Amino acid sequence: MLSRSEIVREFKRSKSGIAGVAILLGLILMTVYSAVAIPLESFRQWNNPNFWIDHPKAAAPAWTNLGSKVPEHKIMDSRDAEISESIQDGTRTLVHSYSIDFNYDDYPDDFMLPYSAKYGSTQPVLDVSVIRPDGKEFEIYFSSLPVSRSDQGEFSSRVFSTDKQIAESLKRYLGEFQYRQDPAKPEVMVFSDTQEPGVLKGKYTFRETFFLFNPGDSVIDSGVILGGKVYGLMGTDEFRRDLAIGILWAAPVALFIGLTVSIASVLIGLIYGVVAGYRGRRTDEGLMRINDVFYSLPTLPLLVILSVTIGRSIFLITGFLVIFGWVGMAKISRSLALQIKNLQYVEAAKLMGQSDINIIFKHIIPQLLPLTFASIAISVPSAILGEAALSFLGLGDPSIPTWGQILHEANSASATTRGLWWWIVPPGLMIAITGLAFALIGNALDAIVNPRSRRV
């Protein structure tokens, strides 16, 4: 058996092993970045539609927008606004102005105006107007805020472009500018040229004016969300979720499942097989018949049945995969234990009166540890694929983002027929790349530590 330093030296010479380690380091960096840079709330709220409402629906990645032909999704809040304040006759007026350079060849999908205010019994009034590049100003919304249920209560809401009042407000400009656009499509009417067909390009200013009537009233936040057709590094899905966040969060989940299942199943199989091989006779016969029963069971159908009947928690799924993952290692470790137990140092330990447990854990299992590490690495891809298969069938843990779960939702939404490739390709590639990393590492280690694989 090779020493640890010899194994490390041989591994450094393996190009495939080094490539696998490089990919694994990339996955670890993704995991660290997810934990440090991405808010944990996005993981907890992955399946909450209200959390992602500011994002566009089924938008392509921003880098696909060559030549800026289609509008990019813009999310602006009060930090992006020019704020001015004035007081007249006891009424305080706050104006939040948002400037947007719109130079695209297509109209936005929609727009939203979120706001948050703190006020008492007297309701503030919100007035929204749009100043266009041609100098025309459209007043699109004017309304008092809802009644506060408590003194100085905080209220948050948003005005959608589909609001009936916006359509009614825009009707007045049909005759004034001899406008022929449909006011039922405010996102088209606001961004259309009044003189000729097409998009009016240039600088737009959304002006949100709050009229506050009590000294204690305040505007906490405001914003403008311009619905685009492209967004982010990996786009969004049908539920407006940022797929880049989901794919990043799925990396630590995949590593957890893969490493936990492979380590647990390989260690169980190692101890099980060594005990069977060392004890021999009836113990060996009985244990290996049980192993044969598990080996003959159809894994995927049984995993489906267990997930449906018992539960779909990520920890339960991990346990299910361990139940069926140890049988292969048990056969390998048994065959090696049959050889090692007849070696002289093992016979000497028996003559010295050492117990069977002591001999197994001090003299046999340490000799199999290099092969064990190789087996762990090789077993990780099958564990990840097992979870992905269950999730793709809709039997994974629905409360957390996993690559298999993302693929399941893409399949349910007919993403392939709709051409939403960014919903399918990235999670599929991540599953393949993660499996490839551990396969390369495992095969390199196996070629080094397995006597039958090494060149003489």
N, C-alpha and C positions, 0 to 999 in steps of 0.2 A: 504494500500500500504506500502511495506517495506521501511525503511529508507536506505540511501546510505551505512551506516556502517553495517547494517544487511545484505544487498546484498553482500558486500565484504566478510563478515564473512562466509556467506553461500557458496559463490563461492570458497573460500579457501578449503572448505570441499569437493568440487567436484573433483574427480580424473580426470574425462574426461575434465573438464574445465581447470585444471592445465596442462594436457597433450596438450590441444589445444594452451594454452599460450606458452608453451615450443616450440612447432613447429613454432608458429608465430614469436617468438624471433629468431629462426634459419633463417626464411625467411628475417627478418629485417637485421640480420647480413650479409646475402648474398647480400642484397641491398646495405648496407654500403660498403661492400668489393668491389662490382662492381663499385661504384662511386669513391672509393679512390684508389684501387689498379689496376684496369684494365683501360688501356688508352681509353679515350672517342673516339678516332679515330676508334677503332675496332667496336664500335657501329654504327658510321656514315658510315663506309666502309663495313658493314656486307654483302652487296650484290655486292661488287666490287671484281671480281675474281683476279685481279692483286694484291690486298692487301694480299691475302692468298696464293700466288703462292709458297712461301717457304715451305708450309706444304704438307704432303702426301695426296693422294686421298683415301678416304674411308678406313682409317687406324683404327684398333682396339685400345682400350685403352692400355696404356703401361703396366698396372698391370695384363693384361691377358697373358703376355709373360712369362709364367712359364718356368723356366730353360733356359731363353734367347735363345730359339730355332730359332726365327725369328729376323731379324735385326730391331733395333729401329731407328726411324728417327732422324737424327742429323742435327742441324743447327748451324754452326760455322761462326763467323765473325772475323774481324781483332783483336779483343780483345783476341781471342783464339790462335792467330798465334805467332810464333817466327819470328821476323822481323830482317833482317840484311840489311845493305846498304854498297855499295862500289862505287867508282868513278874511271873510267879509260878512258883516252882520251876524256874527256868531257862528257862521257856517264855515267849517274847515274843508278845503278842497285839496285833495291829493291826486296828482296826475302821474300815472306810470306810463311812460312812452317806450315802446319796443320797436327798434328799427331792424328791418329784414331786407337784405339784398336778394331779390328774387330774379334770377337770370336763367330760368329753365325753359324748356320748350313745351312743357306740359303743365297742367293745372295741379294744385295740391288735391289730395283726396278729401280733406276736410280741415277744419281748424277748431280748436278748443281754447277757452279762456278760463283757466282755473283761478280761484281767488280764495282768500281766507281772511276773515275780519273778526274783530272783537268789539261788541257793542251791546247796549242795553235795550231798553224798551222802545226807543226811537230808532226806526230802521234807516240805515244809510241808503243812499241811492247810487247805482252804478250806471255810468254812461260810457259806451264804447263806440269809438269811431275809427275809421281807417283813412289815412292820408295816402293817396296813390302817387306813383311817379309823375303822372300828368297834372298833379296839383289838385285834383278833385278830392273832396272829402266826403266819405260815406258814413253817416251815422247809422250803425247797424243794430244797436241795442240800447235800451233805456228802461230801467226797472229798479224798484226798491228791493233790497235784500229781504229774505224771509224773516218773519217775526222771531226774535230771540226768546227762548223759553226760560232764560234765567238772566239776572242782572250781570252785565259784562260777560255774557257767554260767548264762546268762540264758535264761529260757523264757517264751514268750508264747503264749497260747491264749485261748479264749473258751468260755463255757458257753452253749449255745443252749436256747431254751425247748422245743425238740423233743427234748432229751436224755431218754432213758428214765428216768434216775434222778429227774428232776423229776416225771414222771408218777407214779412209784412213791411218791415222798415225799408227793405231794398226796392219794393214796388214803386216808391215815390220817385226813384231815379230813372225809371223807364221812360217817362215822358220828359223829364228835365233834360236828360242827355240823349234822348231818342235811342235808348238802349234796347237791344233786342234779346238780351240774355234772359234765361229763365231764373227768376228770383227764388225758385225752389231749390236751386243749386248755388247757394251763396259762395262756395269755394271757387266756382267758375265765374260768377258775376263780378265778384270783388277783384279778381285778377285778370279780367278781360279788358282788351282795348275797346274803348267806346267808339272809335272811328273806323276800325277795320277788324276783321276776324283774327283771333289769335290771342296769345298771352301778352299782357303788357309787362315788359321787363323793366326792372329798376328797383328803386328803394321804396319800400312800403313802411309806414309807421302805424302800428296799432296803439291807439291812445285810450287808456282805461282811466276814467275819472271817477273818483269816489267822493261823494258829498257826505260829510260826517257832521252830525248835529249836536253831539254831546262832547264835552271836553275829554272824557275818558275813552271815547271810541278810537279805534286804531285799525289800520290795515296791516295784517301780519305778513301776507304774501300775495302775489299775483303772478300772472304768467301768460304766455302765448305758446300754444302747441300747434305747429303747422304740419298737418299730416302729409307725409311723403311716401314715396314708393321704395326707397332704399334707406337702410339704417344699420349702423353698427358694423362690427367686424364679420359677423356671421348671420346677420339678418334676424328676422323674428318669425314666429310661427303663427298659426291661426288664432292663438289665444293671446297674441301681442307680447309674448315672453321673449326676452333677449336670449337667443340661442347660444351666444358666446358665454353668457353666465351659466346656463344650464350645462354646457359641455365642460366648462372649467370645474364646476361643482361635482360633476360626475366622475372626474379623475380620482379624487380621494376615495369616493365610494367604490370605484372599480378596484383600486389598489387594496382597500380594506377587504373586499370580498375575496379577491384573488389570493392575497397573502394569507388571510385567516383560514380559508378553506384548504389551501394547499399545505400549509404548515400543520394544521390539525389532522388532516387526513393522512399525510405522509407519516407523521409521528405515530398515529394510531396503527397504521399498517406496518410500520417498522417494528414496534413493540409486539404486535400481534404475530407477525411472521417469525420474529426471532424466538419468541416463546414457543411457537409451534415447532420450529425446526430444532431447537435445543432440547426440548422435552421429548419429542419423538413419540413413537408408538401410538397409544390411544389418544393422547392429548393432541398430537399432530393430526391424526386422522379426524378427530372430532372438529377441531378448529378449522381445518381446511375444507371439510364438508360444508360448514357454515359459510366459509368464504366462497365456495362454489355457488351456494344459493344466492348470495348477494351479487355475485358476478353474472349470474344468468338473468337477473331481474331487469326488465326494461326501464331504464333510468328516467327518460323524459316523461313517459306516461305517469309513472309513479310520482314524479315531482309535481306534475300538474294536479294529480289527485290530492297530494298533501297540501299544496297551496290553496286549493279550493276548500278543503274540509277543515284544515287547521288554522291557516292564516297566511297573510302575505307580507308580514313584517320583514325587513331586511335581515334581521337577526334570525328569524325562523328560516328564511331562504338559505342563509349561510349554514345553518344546522342541517337542513335537508341535503345540501350539496356535500357536506362532510360525511353523511350517512352512506352515500354511494361512492365516495371518492377514495376510500382507503384500500379497496380490495386488490388493486394492481400492485401497490407497494408491498402488501402482505405476501404475495407470491414471490416477489423478488427477494425480499429480506429472508424469507424462509429458506430459499435455495442457497443463499450465501451462509446462513446460520448452520445449515447442514454440513458445509465445508469447514467453517471456522471452529466448530465445536470439537473436531478431531485433531486440531493443531496441538502442539506440545505444550504451549503456555496455558491453554485451557485445561488440558489434562493435569498439568501441575497444580493449577488452582483447585481442581477437584480433590487431588490427593492431600492438599493442605487444609481441606475441610471447609472451604468457602461455600456459602449457600448459592443456590441456583440464581436467586435474584442478584446477588453480588456479582456472580460471573457474567450474567446477561448484561448488566448495566456498566460494569467496569472493564470487561474484556472483549465482549462481542459488539455491542452497539457502538462504542467509540471507533471501531474499525470500519463501521458502515457510515459514519457521519459524512465523509466527502460525497459518497453516492447519495446520501439523504439530501444534501444541499442541491445537488443536480436534479434530483427528483422533485424537490419543492419548486424549483424554477420552471421545470417542464410542466408541472401540474397547474400553474397559475392561469395560463390561457384557457384551459378547459373549464376552470371555475368561473372565469369572467364570461365565457361564452354560455355557460349554463344559466347564469343569472340573466344575461341578455336574451336568451331564448325564452325564458319564462316571462320577462318583461315584454318582449315583442308579442307574446301571446295574450298580453293583458293580465298576467298573473303575478307581476312584480309588485314591489312596494309602491303604491301610487302617491305616497306623501313626499317622496324625495326624487330629485332628478337623477336618472341614470341614462346611459347611452341607449340601452335597450328600451327603456320607457319612452324616450324621445322618438325612437324609431317606431314604436307601437302607435304613438299619437299621430305621427306622420302618415302611417299606413291607414289609420282610421279616417284621417282627413283627406285621403286620396291625393297625397302630395305628389306622387309620381305622375299621375295623369294630369295634374294641374301645373306641372313644370316647376314645382317648388323644390329644386334639387338641393338647395342649401339646408333644407330640413332633414335631408336623408344622408347626403354624402359625408359631412363632418362627423356625426356620431358613428357611422359605419367605419370610417377611416380610423377613428380613435380606438375602436374595438380591435381592428386589425393591427394597428401599430403597437398597442399594448401587448397583444398576444405575441407579436413578432419579437418584441424586446425580450420577453421571458423565454421564448423558444430559442432564440439565439444564445442567451446566457446558459440555459439548461443544456442545450446540445454541446456547447463548448465544454462545460464542466463534465458532461457525461463522457465525451471523447477523451478527457484527461484522466478521470478517476475510475472509469469502467475498464477492467482488464481486457474484456473482449473487444472493446472499441479502440484501445491504444495499439499503435503500431509497435511491433517488436523490433 
